[in-house]
Amino acid sequence: MSLESEAGLPGDVLPGVLSESLHDELVAFRRDLHMHPELGNQEFRTTAAIKARLEQAGLKPRVLSAGTGLVCDIGLAEGERPAEPLLALRADIDALPIPDTKTECPYRSTVPDRAHACGHDVHTTVVLGTGLVLADLHAKGLLPRPVRLLFQPAEEVLPGGALDAIADGVLEGVARILAVHCDPRVEAGRIGLRHGPITSACDRLEIALDGAGGHTARPHLTTDLVTAAARVAVDVPALIARRVDTRAGLAVTWGRIESGHAPNVIPQHAELSGTVRCLDLDAWRQAPDIVHAAIDEVATLHRAKSEINYMRGVPPVVNDRESTELLRRAMVARRGMKSVESTEQSLGGEDFSWYLEHVPGALARLGVRRPGERTVRDLHQGDFDADEHAITVGVEMFTAAAFLDTNGTRS
């Protein structure tokens, strides 16, 4: 398929191809972020670095009210209200509280127990690079519509920094929002796309069980909390699985269970904590009531008093069909049809979903696996790294999307 038939433009005039010098600069920028990871709502150095580079390009970024993260419009004067709805491009800028274990990497984290092990440094660099390219095109009179850059803090902090960013007005005037997330299963130079749900909802659950303890020789005179906790751990997920459509994928998985201190003493207190994940948006909205009811039933059966702390996390990311198609067209225009592959719905959570409660949009899986590499370095692992060719791929896809998007523009 030619660029002319796919994009409506001759292939040699679709702007936004990344120069070698800018690619090298962006790789250096990403490596600097990688060496200096910051946790959610603490990204002051990261915010300052992004702000300085955007200002160097003649742009006017605004730091968000919380003091980290920023928003920047291209193609609008400061304070100007857009005459047409904006296309927004979002990046998340925070890191993870885990050690970087890449011992031979020259740009490994310099901060103990902190690492960009989810690829947010790549996401940030892609949106920054897109902004620099689009700013240059705007200066030449080639940008067809204003574009908003959003660098969001605290994606890893439930229920996600997206909610604070939305409250700060980042979606005002926005008609569509796009994002990428690194995927080590996809080869660099390619993206994975899916319309409809592409991630899972993810909530957190903490349970405290209490009752009369006693001697293990007389369990009939106690609330046998160890058994009660064990039954909650086993029976609650089974009950939940039978109270919603199986296709909704509502599941409780435990990460911690604690009770007792001695082999012959029945304790008075037990605790469980875990996650609630769900593939379906409607089922996720019902999940707290379903989970509460199941826990109360099992606890009551074993004469235990339950205290439940159900913490809302994020809904599923549900990709809008038109926005997904826009990303596909942009990627095909840059790199051909073989550069796009279908992807499955992930059980991971992503707070990009909160934006999609307000405006249509889509998230693409950005391939970061080095060609020929057999070992998949999974996300949220200390040895995670990305093929930096993905930066060029992401920038060129986003710049193409800015030219191909007609959502809300005047005909």
Buried (B, 14 or more C-beta within 10 A) or exposed (E): EEBBEBBEBEEEEBBBBBEEEBBEBBBEBBBBBBBBBBBBBBBEBBBEBBBEBBEEBEBBBBBBEBEBBBBBBBBBEEEEEBEBBBBBBBBBBBBBEBBBBBEEBEBBBEBEEBBBBBBBBBBBBBBBBBBBBBBBBBEEEEBBBBBBBBBBBBBBBBBBBBBBBBEBEBBEBBBBBBBBBBBBBBBBBBBBBBBEBBBBBBBBBBBBBBBBBBEBEEEEEBBBBBBBBBBBBEBBBEBBBEBBEEEBBBBBEBEEBEBBEEEEEBBBBBBBBBBBBBBBBEBBEBBBEBBBBBBBBBBEEBEBBBEBEBBBBBBBBBBBEBBBBBBBBBBBBBBEEEBBBEBEBBBBBBBBBBBBEEBBBBBBBBBBBBEEEEEEBEBEBBBBBBBBBBBBBBBBBBBBBBBBBEBBEEE
